Amino acid sequence: PKGELDSTTFRRTYLKALRDYVKSLPAGVPVYGMNLGDMTQESHWTNANKATLANFVNVCERGGMPIQTFHAIGNHDYCHKVADDTADAQYKAALGPTYYSFNLGSIHYIVLDDMVYKGANSYAARIDDRQMEWLRRDLAAMDPAVRDVVVGMHVPTVSGLQTDGSYKKALENFDEFYALFAGYNLTVLSGHWHHAHSVRIGDTASEYILPAVCGTWWYELLCNDGTPAAFTAFTVDGTSVS
């Protein structure tokens, strides 16, 4: 609504819907969240809205965020006044590292930063060399029995999606990235586009480009493709993800 702060709309729509969804589940079912980036809008960090990353955390806490949430950095979560080596400092201070991994059940989860930030909201879609080396070591350290991996990152690895399932490679080191997961069942979760799409990549990998909870930046609770503004619920049963 006109004049309403984004943070108020976030609490009133998304957080309420999320709380209602969690309450609807059977007692004892563990629920976790993965936020795929753009928690803020960097151009609003210093204006009257004070839409900082620290304030985002505060809004979630005061608004009753009902689940533990893992975060990935988005292009608008960088400080747009500086370049990549320091542009993520405020993100790290509020939310922690920009790449990390964890295990839940029988699945290994990895969160990555797939942008090389150049300042002024300019970036290349690439997983930098330091992360790629870390990723190799992370996979090598896994229990060999674990063959199912979920990777969350902000920018999709593909572009030019067609109705027949074809796509163009958008991640600069696309081939190198997917080659690391040969022999694994890989699910990639991404956002960024404010619409919904899924694509099969090879025989054992899929990417789900998920809709935005803000739709078209809270102006309309619809995404660019008409998908309702929403979170996406995944049900995990062992290694089965639906």
Phi and psi in degrees as GROMACS dihedral restraints (atoms count N, CA, C in turn):
[ dihedral_restraints ]
;  ai    aj    ak    al  type     phi  dphi    fc
    3     4     5     6     1   -58.4    20    10
    4     5     6     7     1   130.8    20    10
    6     7     8     9     1    88.5    20    10
    7     8     9    10     1    -9.1    20    10
    9    10    11    12     1   -87.8    20    10
   10    11    12    13     1   133.0    20    10
   12    13    14    15     1   -63.9    20    10
   13    14    15    16     1   145.7    20    10
   15    16    17    18     1   -55.1    20    10
   16    17    18    19     1   -39.3    20    10
   18    19    20    21     1   -64.0    20    10
   19    20    21    22     1   -34.2    20    10
   21    22    23    24     1   -68.3    20    10
   22    23    24    25     1   -44.3    20    10
   24    25    26    27     1   -62.6    20    10
   25    26    27    28     1   -40.5    20    10
   27    28    29    30     1   -57.6    20    10
   28    29    30    31     1   -46.8    20    10
   30    31    32    33     1   -66.7    20    10
   31    32    33    34     1   -42.4    20    10
   33    34    35    36     1   -73.3    20    10
   34    35    36    37     1   -30.5    20    10
   36    37    38    39     1  -103.8    20    10
   37    38    39    40     1   -69.3    20    10
   39    40    41    42     1   -65.2    20    10
   40    41    42    43     1   -53.3    20    10
   42    43    44    45     1   -63.0    20    10
   43    44    45    46     1   -37.9    20    10
   45    46    47    48     1   -64.5    20    10
   46    47    48    49     1   -44.7    20    10
   48    49    50    51     1   -62.1    20    10
   49    50    51    52     1   -39.1    20    10
   51    52    53    54     1   -67.4    20    10
   52    53    54    55     1   -43.4    20    10
   54    55    56    57     1   -60.6    20    10
   55    56    57    58     1   -43.6    20    10
   57    58    59    60     1   -63.4    20    10
   58    59    60    61     1   -39.1    20    10
   60    61    62    63     1   -64.8    20    10
   61    62    63    64     1   -46.3    20    10
   63    64    65    66     1   -61.4    20    10
   64    65    66    67     1   -40.4    20    10
   66    67    68    69     1   -64.6    20    10
   67    68    69    70     1   -26.5    20    10
   69    70    71    72     1   -78.0    20    10
   70    71    72    73     1   -12.1    20    10
   72    73    74    75     1   -81.3    20    10
   73    74    75    76     1   155.5    20    10
   75    76    77    78     1   -59.1    20    10
   76    77    78    79     1   146.4    20    10
   78    79    80    81     1   -58.3    20    10
   79    80    81    82     1   136.9    20    10
   81    82    83    84     1    89.9    20    10
   82    83    84    85     1    -5.5    20    10
   84    85    86    87     1   -74.5    20    10
   85    86    87    88     1   121.2    20    10
   87    88    89    90     1   -72.4    20    10
   88    89    90    91     1   137.3    20    10
   90    91    92    93     1  -130.3    20    10
   91    92    93    94     1   132.4    20    10
   93    94    95    96     1  -130.3    20    10
   94    95    96    97     1   157.9    20    10
   96    97    98    99     1  -120.1    20    10
   97    98    99   100     1   152.3    20    10
   99   100   101   102     1  -130.7    20    10
  100   101   102   103     1   115.4    20    10
  102   103   104   105     1   -95.9    20    10
  103   104   105   106     1   121.1    20    10
  105   106   107   108     1   -94.6    20    10
  106   107   108   109     1    25.1    20    10
  108   109   110   111     1   107.6    20    10
  109   110   111   112     1   168.7    20    10
  111   112   113   114     1    62.3    20    10
  112   113   114   115     1    54.8    20    10
  114   115   116   117     1   -72.5    20    10
  115   116   117   118     1   -20.9    20    10
  117   118   119   120     1  -134.9    20    10
  118   119   120   121     1  -178.5    20    10
  120   121   122   123     1  -127.7    20    10
  121   122   123   124     1   109.7    20    10
  123   124   125   126     1   -58.8    20    10
  124   125   126   127     1   -27.2    20    10
  126   127   128   129     1   -72.1    20    10
  127   128   129   130     1   -11.1    20    10
  129   130   131   132     1  -103.3    20    10
  130   131   132   133     1     6.2    20    10
  132   133   134   135     1   -63.0    20    10
  133   134   135   136     1   -33.1    20    10
  135   136   137   138     1  -112.4    20    10
  136   137   138   139     1     2.9    20    10
  138   139   140   141     1   -90.4    20    10
  139   140   141   142     1  -168.3    20    10
  141   142   143   144     1   -64.3    20    10
  142   143   144   145     1   -25.1    20    10
  144   145   146   147     1   -71.6    20    10
  145   146   147   148     1   -24.3    20    10
  147   148   149   150     1    49.2    20    10
  148   149   150   151     1    51.8    20    10
  150   151   152   153     1   -84.6    20    10
  151   152   153   154     1    57.1    20    10
  153   154   155   156     1   -82.3    20    10
  154   155   156   157     1   165.8    20    10
  156   157   158   159     1   -66.1    20    10
  157   158   159   160     1   -37.2    20    10
  159   160   161   162     1   -62.6    20    10
  160   161   162   163     1   -38.3    20    10
  162   163   164   165     1   -70.0    20    10
  163   164   165   166     1   -32.5    20    10
  165   166   167   168     1   -58.9    20    10
  166   167   168   169     1   -45.3    20    10
  168   169   170   171     1   -61.2    20    10
  169   170   171   172     1   -42.9    20    10
  171   172   173   174     1   -62.4    20    10
  172   173   174   175     1   -41.7    20    10
  174   175   176   177     1   -62.9    20    10
  175   176   177   178     1   -41.2    20    10
  177   178   179   180     1   -63.0    20    10
  178   179   180   181     1   -43.3    20    10
  180   181   182   183     1   -66.5    20    10
  181   182   183   184     1   -45.5    20    10
  183   184   185   186     1   -71.8    20    10
  184   185   186   187     1   -27.6    20    10
  186   187   188   189     1   -85.4    20    10
  187   188   189   190     1    -0.5    20    10
  189   190   191   192     1    81.7    20    10
  190   191   192   193     1    40.1    20    10
  192   193   194   195     1   -53.2    20    10
  193   194   195   196     1   118.8    20    10
  195   196   197   198     1   -90.2    20    10
  196   197   198   199     1    -4.4    20    10
  198   199   200   201     1  -136.6    20    10
  199   200   201   202     1   154.6    20    10
  201   202   203   204     1   -67.8    20    10
  202   203   204   205     1   130.7    20    10
  204   205   206   207     1  -124.5    20    10
  205   206   207   208     1   133.1    20    10
  207   208   209   210     1   -98.4    20    10
  208   209   210   211     1   139.7    20    10
  210   211   212   213     1  -117.9    20    10
  211   212   213   214     1   145.1    20    10
  213   214   215   216     1  -116.4    20    10
  214   215   216   217     1   145.6    20    10
  216   217   218   219     1   -77.5    20    10
  217   218   219   220     1   139.5    20    10
  219   220   221   222     1  -109.6    20    10
  220   221   222   223     1   169.2    20    10
  222   223   224   225     1   -62.4    20    10
  223   224   225   226     1   -29.0    20    10
  225   226   227   228     1   -85.0    20    10
  226   227   228   229     1    -0.1    20    10
  228   229   230   231     1   -95.0    20    10
  229   230   231   232     1     0.7    20    10
  231   232   233   234     1   -88.8    20    10
  232   233   234   235     1   152.0    20    10
  234   235   236   237     1   -73.8    20    10
  235   236   237   238     1   117.4    20    10
  237   238   239   240     1   -75.0    20    10
  238   239   240   241     1    -3.5    20    10
  240   241   242   243     1   -90.5    20    10
  241   242   243   244     1    -9.5    20    10
  243   244   245   246     1  -134.1    20    10
  244   245   246   247     1   174.4    20    10
  246   247   248   249     1   -94.9    20    10
  247   248   249   250     1  -175.3    20    10
  249   250   251   252     1   -61.2    20    10
  250   251   252   253     1   -36.7    20    10
  252   253   254   255     1   -66.8    20    10
  253   254   255   256     1   -22.9    20    10
  255   256   257   258     1  -125.1    20    10
  256   257   258   259     1    -6.1    20    10
  258   259   260   261     1   -68.7    20    10
  259   260   261   262     1   -17.9    20    10
  261   262   263   264     1   -97.9    20    10
  262   263   264   265     1    10.3    20    10
  264   265   266   267     1   -62.4    20    10
  265   266   267   268     1   -43.3    20    10
  267   268   269   270     1   -69.9    20    10
  268   269   270   271     1   -34.0    20    10
  270   271   272   273     1   -61.3    20    10
  271   272   273   274     1   -48.6    20    10
  273   274   275   276     1   -62.5    20    10
  274   275   276   277     1   -38.4    20    10
  276   277   278   279     1   -64.7    20    10
  277   278   279   280     1   -34.6    20    10
  279   280   281   282     1   -89.6    20    10
  280   281   282   283     1   -35.9    20    10
  282   283   284   285     1  -127.9    20    10
  283   284   285   286     1    -8.0    20    10
  285   286   287   288     1   100.4    20    10
  286   287   288   289     1  -159.5    20    10
  288   289   290   291     1   -66.9    20    10
  289   290   291   292     1   157.3    20    10
  291   292   293   294     1   -91.4    20    10
  292   293   294   295     1    -8.0    20    10
  294   295   296   297     1  -149.7    20    10
  295   296   297   298     1   140.1    20    10
  297   298   299   300     1  -172.3    20    10
  298   299   300   301     1   173.4    20    10
  300   301   302   303     1  -144.4    20    10
  301   302   303   304     1   162.7    20    10
  303   304   305   306     1  -160.6    20    10
  304   305   306   307     1   162.2    20    10
  306   307   308   309     1  -111.2    20    10
  307   308   309   310     1   136.4    20    10
  309   310   311   312     1  -132.7    20    10
  310   311   312   313     1   120.9    20    10
  312   313   314   315     1    60.7    20    10
  313   314   315   316     1  -130.4    20    10
  315   316   317   318     1   -97.8    20    10
  316   317   318   319     1    10.5    20    10
  318   319   320   321     1  -118.6    20    10
  319   320   321   322     1   141.4    20    10
  321   322   323   324     1   -98.4    20    10
  322   323   324   325     1   127.9    20    10
  324   325   326   327     1  -110.9    20    10
  325   326   327   328     1   137.8    20    10
  327   328   329   330     1  -130.9    20    10
  328   329   330   331     1   132.8    20    10
  330   331   332   333     1  -113.3    20    10
  331   332   333   334     1   130.7    20    10
  333   334   335   336     1  -127.5    20    10
  334   335   336   337     1   160.0    20    10
  336   337   338   339     1  -105.4    20    10
  337   338   339   340     1   106.1    20    10
  339   340   341   342     1  -101.9    20    10
  340   341   342   343     1    37.5    20    10
  342   343   344   345     1  -132.1    20    10
  343   344   345   346     1   138.8    20    10
  345   346   347   348     1  -104.1    20    10
  346   347   348   349     1   105.3    20    10
  348   349   350   351     1   -84.2    20    10
  349   350   351   352     1   136.4    20    10
  351   352   353   354     1  -116.5    20    10
  352   353   354   355     1     3.7    20    10
  354   355   356   357     1    92.7    20    10
  355   356   357   358     1   156.8    20    10
  357   358   359   360     1    55.9    20    10
  358   359   360   361     1    38.2    20    10
  360   361   362   363     1    57.9    20    10
  361   362   363   364     1    30.7    20    10
  363   364   365   366     1  -107.5    20    10
  364   365   366   367     1   132.7    20    10
  366   367   368   369     1  -157.2    20    10
  367   368   369   370     1   156.9    20    10
  369   370   371   372     1  -104.0    20    10
  370   371   372   373     1   139.3    20    10
  372   373   374   375     1   -80.4    20    10
  373   374   375   376     1    94.9    20    10
  375   376   377   378     1  -156.7    20    10
  376   377   378   379     1   141.3    20    10
  378   379   380   381     1   -90.4    20    10
  379   380   381   382     1   116.8    20    10
  381   382   383   384     1   -68.5    20    10
  382   383   384   385     1   167.0    20    10
  384   385   386   387     1   -62.3    20    10
  385   386   387   388     1   -36.0    20    10
  387   388   389   390     1   -63.5    20    10
  388   389   390   391     1   -43.5    20    10
  390   391   392   393     1   -67.4    20    10
  391   392   393   394     1   -39.0    20    10
  393   394   395   396     1   -62.0    20    10
  394   395   396   397     1   -40.1    20    10
  396   397   398   399     1   -66.9    20    10
  397   398   399   400     1   -41.9    20    10
  399   400   401   402     1   -60.8    20    10
  400   401   402   403     1   -41.3    20    10
  402   403   404   405     1   -62.8    20    10
  403   404   405   406     1   -41.3    20    10
  405   406   407   408     1   -59.7    20    10
  406   407   408   409     1   -43.8    20    10
  408   409   410   411     1   -68.3    20    10
  409   410   411   412     1   -37.4    20    10
  411   412   413   414     1   -63.3    20    10
  412   413   414   415     1   -46.7    20    10
  414   415   416   417     1   -65.2    20    10
  415   416   417   418     1   -37.7    20    10
  417   418   419   420     1   -66.5    20    10
  418   419   420   421     1   -28.1    20    10
  420   421   422   423     1   -85.6    20    10
  421   422   423   424     1    -7.7    20    10
  423   424   425   426     1   -68.0    20    10
  424   425   426   427     1   153.7    20    10
  426   427   428   429     1   -58.8    20    10
  427   428   429   430     1   122.9    20    10
  429   430   431   432     1   -57.8    20    10
  430   431   432   433     1   -20.0    20    10
  432   433   434   435     1   -74.8    20    10
  433   434   435   436     1   -18.9    20    10
  435   436   437   438     1   -84.4    20    10
  436   437   438   439     1   117.8    20    10
  438   439   440   441     1  -122.2    20    10
  439   440   441   442     1     6.4    20    10
  441   442   443   444     1  -115.8    20    10
  442   443   444   445     1   125.2    20    10
  444   445   446   447     1  -130.9    20    10
  445   446   447   448     1   137.9    20    10
  447   448   449   450     1  -116.6    20    10
  448   449   450   451     1   127.2    20    10
  450   451   452   453     1  -113.9    20    10
  451   452   453   454     1   128.0    20    10
  453   454   455   456     1  -111.9    20    10
  454   455   456   457     1   131.6    20    10
  456   457   458   459     1  -157.4    20    10
  457   458   459   460     1   163.8    20    10
  459   460   461   462     1   -76.9    20    10
  460   461   462   463     1   -55.6    20    10
  462   463   464   465     1   -87.0    20    10
  463   464   465   466     1   130.8    20    10
  465   466   467   468     1   -60.0    20    10
  466   467   468   469     1   150.9    20    10
  468   469   470   471     1   -81.3    20    10
  469   470   471   472     1   -10.8    20    10
  471   472   473   474     1  -123.9    20    10
  472   473   474   475     1   163.8    20    10
  474   475   476   477     1  -150.2    20    10
  475   476   477   478     1   178.7    20    10
  477   478   479   480     1    60.5    20    10
  478   479   480   481     1    36.7    20    10
  480   481   482   483     1   -66.5    20    10
  481   482   483   484     1   137.6    20    10
  483   484   485   486     1  -117.8    20    10
  484   485   486   487     1   160.9    20    10
  486   487   488   489     1   -65.4    20    10
  487   488   489   490     1   -21.4    20    10
  489   490   491   492     1   -84.9    20    10
  490   491   492   493     1     5.4    20    10
  492   493   494   495     1    90.5    20    10
  493   494   495   496     1    -3.1    20    10
  495   496   497   498     1   -75.8    20    10
  496   497   498   499     1   161.2    20    10
  498   499   500   501     1  -157.3    20    10
  499   500   501   502     1   165.0    20    10
  501   502   503   504     1  -107.4    20    10
  502   503   504   505     1   149.7    20    10
  504   505   506   507     1   -76.2    20    10
  505   506   507   508     1   124.6    20    10
  507   508   509   510     1  -104.6    20    10
  508   509   510   511     1   -32.9    20    10
  510   511   512   513     1   -72.9    20    10
  511   512   513   514     1   127.8    20    10
  513   514   515   516     1   -59.1    20    10
  514   515   516   517     1   -37.8    20    10
  516   517   518   519     1  -108.5    20    10
  517   518   519   520     1    44.8    20    10
  519   520   521   522     1   -53.0    20    10
  520   521   522   523     1   -54.7    20    10
  522   523   524   525     1   -63.0    20    10
  523   524   525   526     1   -41.3    20    10
  525   526   527   528     1   -65.3    20    10
  526   527   528   529     1   -40.5    20    10
  528   529   530   531     1   -63.4    20    10
  529   530   531   532     1   -53.5    20    10
  531   532   533   534     1   -68.8    20    10
  532   533   534   535     1   -27.1    20    10
  534   535   536   537     1   -62.9    20    10
  535   536   537   538     1   -29.5    20    10
  537   538   539   540     1   -64.2    20    10
  538   539   540   541     1   -22.5    20    10
  540   541   542   543     1  -104.4    20    10
  541   542   543   544     1    16.5    20    10
  543   544   545   546     1   -58.7    20    10
  544   545   546   547     1   128.2    20    10
  546   547   548   549     1    93.0    20    10
  547   548   549   550     1    -5.6    20    10
  549   550   551   552     1  -108.5    20    10
  550   551   552   553     1   157.3    20    10
  552   553   554   555     1   -91.7    20    10
  553   554   555   556     1   111.0    20    10
  555   556   557   558     1  -112.0    20    10
  556   557   558   559     1   130.7    20    10
  558   559   560   561     1  -119.1    20    10
  559   560   561   562     1   121.8    20    10
  561   562   563   564     1  -104.7    20    10
  562   563   564   565     1   129.1    20    10
  564   565   566   567     1  -112.4    20    10
  565   566   567   568     1   127.2    20    10
  567   568   569   570     1  -140.3    20    10
  568   569   570   571     1   171.8    20    10
  570   571   572   573     1  -135.7    20    10
  571   572   573   574     1  -120.0    20    10
  573   574   575   576     1    74.4    20    10
  574   575   576   577     1   -42.9    20    10
  576   577   578   579     1   -85.7    20    10
  577   578   579   580     1   -14.4    20    10
  579   580   581   582     1    60.2    20    10
  580   581   582   583     1    39.0    20    10
  582   583   584   585     1  -154.1    20    10
  583   584   585   586     1   178.4    20    10
  585   586   587   588     1  -117.4    20    10
  586   587   588   589     1   134.9    20    10
  588   589   590   591     1  -161.6    20    10
  589   590   591   592     1   152.6    20    10
  591   592   593   594     1  -134.2    20    10
  592   593   594   595     1   149.4    20    10
  594   595   596   597     1  -146.9    20    10
  595   596   597   598     1   141.0    20    10
  597   598   599   600     1   -92.1    20    10
  598   599   600   601     1   131.0    20    10
  600   601   602   603     1  -122.0    20    10
  601   602   603   604     1   104.8    20    10
  603   604   605   606     1    71.6    20    10
  604   605   606   607     1  -161.1    20    10
  606   607   608   609     1   -87.3    20    10
  607   608   609   610     1   -23.3    20    10
  609   610   611   612     1  -129.7    20    10
  610   611   612   613     1    15.7    20    10
  612   613   614   615     1  -130.9    20    10
  613   614   615   616     1   142.8    20    10
  615   616   617   618     1  -136.7    20    10
  616   617   618   619     1   145.7    20    10
  618   619   620   621     1  -118.7    20    10
  619   620   621   622     1   131.7    20    10
  621   622   623   624     1  -111.7    20    10
  622   623   624   625     1   114.3    20    10
  624   625   626   627     1   -92.9    20    10
  625   626   627   628     1   114.3    20    10
  627   628   629   630     1   -97.8    20    10
  628   629   630   631     1   148.9    20    10
  630   631   632   633     1   -66.4    20    10
  631   632   633   634     1   163.8    20    10
  633   634   635   636     1   -95.4    20    10
  634   635   636   637     1   142.5    20    10
  636   637   638   639     1   -69.8    20    10
  637   638   639   640     1   -18.3    20    10
  639   640   641   642     1   -95.3    20    10
  640   641   642   643     1     2.1    20    10
  642   643   644   645     1    59.7    20    10
  643   644   645   646     1  -125.2    20    10
  645   646   647   648     1   -94.1    20    10
  646   647   648   649     1    72.0    20    10
  648   649   650   651     1    56.4    20    10
  649   650   651   652     1    38.6    20    10
  651   652   653   654     1    71.7    20    10
  652   653   654   655     1    -7.5    20    10
  654   655   656   657     1   -66.6    20    10
  655   656   657   658     1   -40.6    20    10
  657   658   659   660     1  -137.2    20    10
  658   659   660   661     1   140.5    20    10
  660   661   662   663     1   -85.6    20    10
  661   662   663   664     1    46.4    20    10
  663   664   665   666     1  -132.4    20    10
  664   665   666   667     1   142.8    20    10
  666   667   668   669     1   -81.1    20    10
  667   668   669   670     1   177.0    20    10
  669   670   671   672     1   -59.3    20    10
  670   671   672   673     1   -29.1    20    10
  672   673   674   675     1   -98.5    20    10
  673   674   675   676     1     8.9    20    10
  675   676   677   678     1    91.1    20    10
  676   677   678   679     1    -6.3    20    10
  678   679   680   681     1   -62.2    20    10
  679   680   681   682     1   134.5    20    10
  681   682   683   684     1   -59.6    20    10
  682   683   684   685     1   143.8    20    10
  684   685   686   687     1   -59.4    20    10
  685   686   687   688     1   125.5    20    10
  687   688   689   690     1  -166.8    20    10
  688   689   690   691     1   161.0    20    10
  690   691   692   693     1   -92.7    20    10
  691   692   693   694     1   160.0    20    10
  693   694   695   696     1  -111.3    20    10
  694   695   696   697     1   128.7    20    10
  696   697   698   699     1   -98.7    20    10
  697   698   699   700     1   126.1    20    10
  699   700   701   702     1  -110.2    20    10
  700   701   702   703     1   134.8    20    10
  702   703   704   705     1  -104.3    20    10
  703   704   705   706     1   124.9    20    10
  705   706   707   708     1  -112.1    20    10
  706   707   708   709     1   122.0    20    10
  708   709   710   711     1  -125.9    20    10
  709   710   711   712     1    98.5    20    10
  711   712   713   714     1    68.9    20    10
  712   713   714   715     1  -115.3    20    10
  714   715   716   717     1  -106.7    20    10
  715   716   717   718     1     5.1    20    10
  717   718   719   720     1   -86.8    20    10
  718   719   720   721     1   124.3    20    10
  720   721   722   723     1  -118.8    20    10
  721   722   723   724     1   126.2    20    10
